[in-house]
Amino acid sequence: MDGEINLKSQHSEIRSFVLFINTTQREVDVFWVNYSARLIHYTTLKPGAQCMVNTYVTHPWAFKDRVSGERMHVRHQPVYLPEPWYRNFDSTGRLARKEIKIHFPVRTLTESCLWRILALVPEQEEENALRELDIPRVLIHDLEMLRKNKARRI
């Protein structure tokens, strides 16, 4: 998964209670990374939606845009590792779910433009269509690399 070596769930000992919140204007797929490093689709969150999850500290979670396949972030990271339940208290001292806000990754202007172009090309026509664009070869190369990385993502 995007260069994350050995990213998989480990033992299930310390619980964590989280509330995933989709702060984007896109539908976001929520994935649990299982013990075999496989992504298990947990749910899809509409814009502004949220879901409660009971999980464990050693269980990674990942998120992606349902349409483009782009990885979404939590706390500016592509993977979320839950915190122990005993660290999650609200302002009154009561135990609370940890609010985890899903957001777009911070991108350069070039990256934003490349994602936008890729979103306009039908997926089944991407490979040929990218080579026919009337843009500099370096941008076509970048688009092809983004397309290949997109295929390997989650």
C-alpha positions as CSV (number, residue, x, y, z in Angstrom):
1,M,0.0,0.0,0.0
2,D,1.8,3.1,-1.3
3,G,5.1,2.0,0.1
4,E,3.9,1.2,3.6
5,I,6.0,-1.9,4.4
6,N,4.2,-4.6,6.4
7,L,1.2,-2.4,7.1
8,K,-1.3,-4.9,8.6
9,S,-3.3,-5.4,11.7
10,Q,-1.5,-6.9,14.6
11,H,-2.8,-8.5,17.9
12,S,-6.2,-7.2,19.3
13,E,-5.5,-6.2,22.8
14,I,-6.0,-2.5,23.4
15,R,-9.4,-1.1,22.3
16,S,-10.0,2.2,20.6
17,F,-13.3,3.9,19.9
18,V,-13.3,6.3,17.0
19,L,-15.7,8.4,15.0
20,F,-14.7,8.8,11.4
21,I,-15.9,12.1,9.9
22,N,-15.8,12.8,6.1
23,T,-15.0,16.5,5.8
24,T,-14.6,16.3,2.0
25,Q,-17.3,17.0,-0.6
26,R,-16.7,13.5,-2.0
27,E,-17.9,10.0,-1.1
28,V,-15.1,8.3,0.8
29,D,-14.5,4.5,1.2
30,V,-13.3,3.5,4.6
31,F,-11.0,0.4,4.7
32,W,-9.7,-1.7,7.6
33,V,-6.2,-3.2,6.9
34,N,-6.6,-6.9,8.0
35,Y,-4.0,-9.3,9.4
36,S,-2.9,-10.3,5.9
37,A,-2.4,-6.7,4.8
38,R,-5.5,-6.8,2.7
39,L,-7.9,-3.9,2.6
40,I,-11.4,-4.8,3.8
41,H,-14.1,-2.3,2.8
42,Y,-15.8,-1.2,6.0
43,T,-18.2,1.5,4.7
44,T,-18.7,4.4,2.4
45,L,-19.2,7.9,3.8
46,K,-21.1,10.5,2.0
47,P,-19.9,14.2,2.3
48,G,-20.3,15.3,5.9
49,A,-21.3,11.8,7.1
50,Q,-19.7,10.0,10.0
51,C,-19.5,6.5,11.4
52,M,-18.6,5.0,14.8
53,V,-16.0,2.3,14.8
54,N,-14.8,0.0,17.7
55,T,-11.3,-1.1,16.8
56,Y,-7.9,-1.8,18.2
57,V,-4.7,0.3,18.6
58,T,-2.8,-2.0,16.2
59,H,-5.4,-2.0,13.4
60,P,-4.6,0.5,10.6
61,W,-7.4,2.3,8.6
62,A,-7.2,3.8,5.1
63,F,-9.5,6.0,3.1
64,K,-10.0,6.8,-0.6
65,D,-12.1,8.9,-2.8
66,R,-14.8,6.5,-4.2
67,V,-14.7,7.9,-7.7
68,S,-11.0,8.9,-8.3
69,G,-9.4,6.3,-6.1
70,E,-7.2,9.0,-4.6
71,R,-6.1,8.4,-1.0
72,M,-7.6,10.7,1.5
73,H,-5.8,11.6,4.7
74,V,-6.3,11.7,8.4
75,R,-4.1,14.2,10.3
76,H,-2.1,14.7,7.1
77,Q,-1.3,11.0,6.9
78,P,-2.6,8.4,4.4
79,V,-3.1,5.8,7.2
80,Y,-4.7,6.1,10.6
81,L,-3.5,4.1,13.6
82,P,-6.0,4.4,16.5
83,E,-5.1,5.6,19.9
84,P,-5.8,3.7,23.2
85,W,-9.3,4.2,24.6
86,Y,-7.9,5.5,27.9
87,R,-6.6,8.7,26.2
88,N,-10.0,9.8,24.8
89,F,-11.7,12.0,27.2
90,D,-14.0,15.0,26.5
91,S,-13.7,18.4,28.2
92,T,-15.9,17.2,31.1
93,G,-13.6,14.3,31.8
94,R,-15.9,11.7,30.4
95,L,-14.7,8.9,28.1
96,A,-15.5,9.8,24.5
97,R,-14.9,8.6,21.0
98,K,-11.9,10.1,19.2
99,E,-13.1,12.3,16.4
100,I,-11.1,11.5,13.3
101,K,-11.6,13.9,10.4
102,I,-11.0,12.6,6.9
103,H,-9.6,15.2,4.5
104,F,-7.9,15.8,1.2
105,P,-4.2,15.4,1.1
106,V,-2.2,18.6,0.7
107,R,-1.1,18.7,-2.9
108,T,1.0,20.9,-5.2
109,L,-0.8,22.8,-7.9
110,T,0.6,20.4,-10.5
111,E,-0.6,17.4,-8.5
112,S,-4.1,18.9,-8.2
113,C,-4.2,19.6,-12.0
114,L,-3.0,16.1,-12.8
115,W,-5.7,14.5,-10.6
116,R,-8.3,16.8,-12.3
117,I,-7.2,15.7,-15.8
118,L,-7.2,12.0,-14.8
119,A,-10.7,12.4,-13.5
120,L,-11.9,13.6,-16.9
121,V,-10.6,10.6,-18.8
122,P,-12.7,7.5,-18.7
123,E,-10.8,4.8,-16.8
124,Q,-11.0,2.2,-19.6
125,E,-9.6,4.7,-22.1
126,E,-6.9,6.2,-19.8
127,E,-3.8,4.6,-21.3
128,N,-4.4,5.6,-24.9
129,A,-6.2,8.8,-24.1
130,L,-3.3,10.2,-22.1
131,R,-0.9,9.8,-24.9
132,E,-3.2,11.7,-27.3
133,L,-3.4,14.8,-25.1
134,D,-1.9,17.9,-26.6
135,I,0.3,18.7,-23.6
136,P,4.1,18.4,-22.9
137,R,5.6,14.9,-22.7
138,V,6.7,15.5,-19.1
139,L,3.1,16.0,-18.1
140,I,1.9,12.9,-20.0
141,H,4.6,11.0,-18.2
142,D,3.4,12.4,-14.8
143,L,-0.1,11.4,-15.7
144,E,0.9,7.9,-16.6
145,M,2.8,7.6,-13.4
146,L,-0.2,8.8,-11.4
147,R,-2.5,6.4,-13.3
148,K,-0.1,3.5,-12.4
149,N,0.1,4.5,-8.8
150,K,-3.7,4.9,-8.7
151,A,-4.0,1.3,-9.9
152,R,-1.7,0.1,-7.1
153,R,-3.4,2.1,-4.4
154,I,-5.7,0.4,-1.9
